[in-house]
C-alpha cells in the first residue's frame, strides 16, 4: 500500500484495540504518525514498541476540544500538514432505556459524537487550506441497525454516520474525503465500558470466540482503515461495513 507511505496521520483513541492496531499497521506502511489518547503509559509503550516508526504522541481527551486541537497542532508543527485524521475513540455502556442511566448517556454523547466533531473542527481548516485531506471515524454496525439494550449507543453511531455523510457532501469540492468504518463484534477492551455486570460478561464471552468466527481482531479493522487511506485521492470510500462471518446482527 505505497499510497500510505509518507502520509501524516493523526489517530485519536490510539492507546488500545483498533487504535493501537491501526497505529502498528500504518507505521509498518511508512506513515508519519501522531497518536493520542488519555492513557500516557499506553501511548509511551506503543511508541517504544515501534522504534523504526516516525511517530509522536500526545495525551488528549476527545471531549476536550482544546486538547484535540493541540494534537492536530502538534502534527502540523512536526510535519507541516495533516493528510488523515482518524477519530477512533468511543465507549459502549449499553443498557435498556428503562434504567435511565443519564450519566452513561451523557458520556456516550460527549465521547462518541462530540469527540468526532471536535476532531473535525480541529482539522478541517487545515485540510481546506491544503485542498486535500481524509477524515475517518470508527462507527459500528450499531450505526446501521438498532437492537434492544443499545438504543443510545446506536443513536450515537447513527449520528456519526449522518455527520460524516454531511461532511462528505459539504467538503467534496475541497478534495476532503470522509470514511466511516463500521465493525461488528471486535475483540477489544470496549466491553469494559459496559457497567452492567451481566451485559459486560455476555459481551466478554462473545469476544473470546474470535477464533470461532464470532468476533473480529483489531488488526482486521486496521487493515480496512489502511485500505481506505491507500486509495487514490480521487476515490472516496464512504463506508466500510465489516462483520465477523457468524455474526447475526
C-alpha positions as CSV (number, residue, x, y, z in Angstrom):
1,X,0.0,0.0,0.0
2,X,2.5,2.6,-1.2
3,X,0.0,5.4,-1.1
4,X,0.1,5.2,2.8
5,X,3.9,5.8,2.9
6,X,4.8,9.4,4.0
7,X,1.2,10.4,4.8
8,X,0.7,12.4,8.0
9,X,-1.9,10.6,10.0
10,X,-3.4,11.6,13.4
11,X,-5.1,8.9,15.4
12,X,-7.3,9.7,18.3
13,X,-8.1,6.9,20.7
14,X,-4.8,5.1,19.8
15,X,-3.9,3.5,23.1
16,X,-5.6,0.1,22.7
17,X,-7.7,-2.0,20.5
18,X,-8.4,-0.8,17.0
19,X,-6.4,2.4,17.5
20,X,-3.4,0.5,18.7
21,X,-3.6,-2.0,15.8
22,X,-4.1,0.8,13.3
23,X,-1.0,2.6,14.6
24,X,1.0,-0.5,14.2
25,X,-0.3,-1.2,10.7
26,X,0.2,2.4,9.4
27,X,3.7,2.5,11.0
28,X,4.5,-0.6,9.0
29,X,3.3,1.0,5.9
30,X,5.5,4.1,6.4
31,X,3.1,6.7,7.6
32,X,4.1,9.7,9.8
33,X,2.0,9.3,12.9
34,X,0.8,11.5,15.7
35,X,-1.2,9.4,18.1
36,X,-3.3,10.5,21.1
37,X,-5.4,9.0,24.0
38,X,-5.9,9.6,27.7
39,X,-3.5,6.9,28.9
40,X,0.0,8.2,28.6
41,X,1.6,5.0,29.8
42,X,-0.1,3.1,26.9
43,X,0.9,5.7,24.3
44,X,4.5,5.7,25.5
45,X,4.7,1.9,25.4
46,X,3.3,1.9,21.9
47,X,5.8,4.4,20.7
48,X,8.6,2.5,22.3
49,X,7.4,-0.7,20.6
50,X,7.8,0.9,17.2
51,X,11.4,2.2,17.2
52,X,11.7,2.4,13.4
53,X,8.5,4.4,13.0
54,X,8.2,8.2,12.6
55,X,5.7,8.7,15.5
56,X,4.9,11.2,18.2
57,X,2.2,11.1,20.9
58,X,0.2,13.5,23.0
59,X,-2.2,12.9,25.9
60,X,-5.7,14.1,25.0
61,X,-9.4,13.6,25.9
62,X,-11.5,13.8,22.8
63,X,-14.3,15.6,24.8
64,X,-11.9,18.5,25.4
65,X,-11.7,20.5,22.1
66,X,-8.6,22.4,23.2
67,X,-6.7,19.1,23.8
68,X,-7.8,17.7,20.5
69,X,-6.7,20.9,18.8
70,X,-3.3,20.6,20.4
71,X,-2.8,17.2,18.9
72,X,-3.6,18.4,15.4
73,X,-1.4,21.5,16.0
74,X,1.5,19.1,17.0
75,X,1.1,17.2,13.7
76,X,1.3,20.5,11.8
77,X,4.2,21.7,13.8
78,X,6.2,18.5,13.2
79,X,5.1,17.7,9.6
80,X,3.6,20.9,8.1
81,X,0.3,19.3,7.2
82,X,-2.3,16.6,8.2
83,X,-3.3,14.1,5.5
84,X,-5.6,11.9,7.6
85,X,-7.5,12.2,10.9
86,X,-8.8,9.0,12.3
87,X,-11.4,9.6,15.0
88,X,-11.4,6.3,16.8
89,X,-12.3,6.9,20.4
90,X,-15.6,5.6,21.7
91,X,-17.4,3.9,24.6
92,X,-20.3,1.4,24.7
93,X,-22.0,1.3,28.2
94,X,-25.2,-0.5,26.9
95,X,-28.3,-0.8,29.0
96,X,-32.1,-0.7,28.5
97,X,-33.6,2.8,28.3
98,X,-35.8,1.9,31.3
99,X,-32.8,2.0,33.5
100,X,-32.4,5.8,32.8
101,X,-28.6,5.8,33.1
102,X,-28.3,9.6,32.5
103,X,-24.6,9.8,33.2
104,X,-23.8,7.0,30.8
105,X,-26.0,8.6,28.1
106,X,-24.1,11.9,28.5
107,X,-20.8,10.2,28.4
108,X,-21.7,8.4,25.1
109,X,-22.9,11.7,23.6
110,X,-19.8,13.5,24.7
111,X,-17.3,10.9,23.5
112,X,-18.9,9.2,20.6
113,X,-20.4,12.3,19.0
114,X,-18.7,15.4,20.3
115,X,-15.3,13.6,20.2
116,X,-15.8,13.2,16.4
117,X,-17.0,16.8,16.0
118,X,-14.0,18.1,18.0
119,X,-11.7,16.2,15.7
120,X,-13.4,17.5,12.6
121,X,-13.4,21.1,13.9
122,X,-9.7,20.9,14.7
123,X,-8.5,19.6,11.3
124,X,-11.0,21.0,8.8
125,X,-9.4,24.5,8.4
126,X,-6.1,22.9,7.8
127,X,-7.4,20.5,5.2
128,X,-9.4,23.2,3.4
129,X,-6.3,25.3,3.2
130,X,-4.4,22.3,1.8
131,X,-7.3,21.5,-0.5
132,X,-6.9,17.9,0.4
133,X,-7.4,15.5,3.4
134,X,-9.2,12.4,4.7
135,X,-11.3,12.2,7.8
136,X,-12.1,8.7,9.1
137,X,-14.3,7.7,12.0
138,X,-14.9,4.4,13.7
139,X,-18.7,3.9,13.5
140,X,-20.3,0.5,14.2
141,X,-22.8,-2.0,12.8
142,X,-24.9,-0.2,15.5
143,X,-24.9,2.8,13.2
144,X,-26.8,0.8,10.6
145,X,-29.2,-1.3,12.7
146,X,-30.9,-0.9,16.1
147,X,-31.2,-3.6,18.7
148,X,-32.6,-3.8,22.3
149,X,-30.5,-2.6,25.2
150,X,-28.4,-0.4,23.0
151,X,-30.7,2.4,21.8
152,X,-28.5,5.3,23.0
153,X,-25.3,3.7,21.7
154,X,-27.0,3.0,18.4
155,X,-28.2,6.6,18.4
156,X,-24.7,8.0,18.8
157,X,-23.4,5.8,15.9
158,X,-26.3,6.7,13.6
159,X,-25.4,10.3,14.4
160,X,-21.7,9.8,13.4
161,X,-22.9,8.2,10.2
162,X,-25.0,11.2,9.4
163,X,-22.3,13.7,10.4
164,X,-19.7,12.0,8.2
165,X,-22.0,11.9,5.2
166,X,-22.8,15.6,5.7
167,X,-19.0,16.2,5.9
168,X,-18.6,14.4,2.6
169,X,-21.2,16.5,0.9
170,X,-20.0,19.8,2.3
171,X,-16.3,19.4,1.6
172,X,-16.1,17.3,-1.6
173,X,-15.2,20.4,-3.6
174,X,-12.2,20.9,-1.3
175,X,-11.0,17.4,-2.1
176,X,-11.6,16.3,1.5
177,X,-12.7,12.6,1.8
178,X,-14.7,11.1,4.6
179,X,-14.9,7.4,5.6
180,X,-16.7,5.5,8.3
181,X,-15.5,2.1,9.3
182,X,-18.4,0.1,10.9
183,X,-17.2,-3.0,12.6
184,X,-19.4,-5.7,14.1
185,X,-18.0,-7.6,17.2
186,X,-14.3,-7.0,17.6
187,X,-12.1,-8.4,20.3
188,X,-11.1,-5.2,22.1
189,X,-11.4,-3.6,25.6
190,X,-14.6,-1.8,24.6
191,X,-16.7,-4.3,26.6
192,X,-15.0,-2.8,29.8
193,X,-17.1,0.4,29.3
194,X,-20.3,-1.6,29.9
195,X,-21.2,-1.1,33.6
196,X,-23.9,-3.7,33.9
197,X,-22.1,-6.8,35.1
198,X,-24.4,-9.3,33.2
199,X,-24.2,-7.5,29.9
200,X,-20.4,-7.0,30.3
201,X,-19.8,-10.7,30.9
202,X,-22.0,-11.6,27.9
203,X,-20.1,-9.4,25.5
204,X,-16.8,-10.5,27.0
205,X,-17.8,-14.1,26.3
206,X,-18.6,-13.2,22.7
207,X,-15.1,-11.6,22.4
208,X,-13.5,-14.8,23.5
209,X,-15.0,-16.6,20.5
210,X,-12.8,-14.8,17.9
211,X,-11.3,-18.0,16.5
212,X,-14.8,-19.4,16.0
213,X,-15.8,-16.6,13.6
214,X,-17.9,-14.7,16.1
215,X,-15.5,-11.8,16.6
216,X,-13.0,-9.9,14.5
217,X,-9.5,-9.0,15.5
218,X,-8.4,-5.3,15.9
219,X,-6.0,-5.9,13.1
220,X,-8.9,-6.8,10.7
221,X,-10.2,-3.2,11.2
222,X,-6.7,-1.8,10.9
223,X,-6.4,-3.4,7.5
224,X,-9.7,-1.8,6.5
225,X,-8.5,1.6,7.6
226,X,-5.2,1.2,5.8
227,X,-7.1,0.2,2.6
228,X,-9.3,3.3,2.8
229,X,-6.2,5.6,3.2
230,X,-4.3,3.8,0.4
231,X,-6.9,4.6,-2.3
232,X,-6.1,7.4,-4.7
233,X,-7.2,10.9,-3.8
234,X,-9.9,10.7,-6.5
235,X,-11.5,7.7,-4.8
236,X,-13.7,8.1,-1.8
237,X,-14.5,5.0,0.3
238,X,-17.5,6.4,2.1
239,X,-18.4,3.4,4.2
240,X,-16.9,0.1,5.2
241,X,-19.2,-2.3,7.0
242,X,-17.3,-5.3,8.3
243,X,-18.7,-8.2,10.4
244,X,-17.5,-11.5,11.7
245,X,-18.7,-14.2,9.4
246,X,-21.0,-15.7,12.0
247,X,-22.5,-12.5,13.4
248,X,-26.3,-12.3,13.1
249,X,-27.0,-8.6,13.6
